[in-house]
Amino acid sequence: MFTGIVQGIAQVAAITDKEGLRSFTLAFPQGFCEDLEIGASVACDGVCLTVTALKGDHEADFDVMLQSLNLTALGQLGVGGRLNVERAAKEGAEIGGHPLSGHVDFMARVESIRRPANNHVIRIAVPAPWMRYIFAKGYIAVNGASLTVAEAGRHADGSGWFEVWLIPETLRMTTFADKGEGAPLHIEIERQTQVMVDTVRDAVAEKIGALMPALKLFAQERGLDLDLGAD
């Protein structure tokens, strides 16, 4: 488990391609690797990776299988690329953000950036059907960082957007200052919200039953999304 509080920025020191996977050597900030062991979990831009080798006091290797390379932005990393990193939480650790599994739910993209005084606002475009789990003032993990959704908007097709406001300290401790429009982002939704939404949707779909086709037609005529997951 992770807390969503980024502990530093790692840099890709080397990449080695092997059959079916890619091995990354990551260079970490001073002190990050203290007591780090082979087999330990590290969240790298929100993706839980396992230490496969230790190299000195500040470098470690991680193997990423082909499926993960295809489903995340890790396959786009080159030498010198930077990632948000967090070590797995220890028992009794303070949860400064919210509990994360390190399993990316979907990829999103930076839609736009605004820079009001002393703030950095990122609007993130979300594909369907994931907007159903994102609400203003709720938690969300973006590239491994626990953030609060400031605003959110939904489109009729189930897609949408949300905004996060970042203070200078967050920009200093993460890679978000590097991200421009169109940049890919790893998103992990808050799990309790997902369970609640899915439970309500299933209950409503079960109760409505035979009325669903007529209700969907009614919603479509008015440009509304009434996909309750009944199928």
Disulfide bonds with the S-S distance in Angstrom:
none
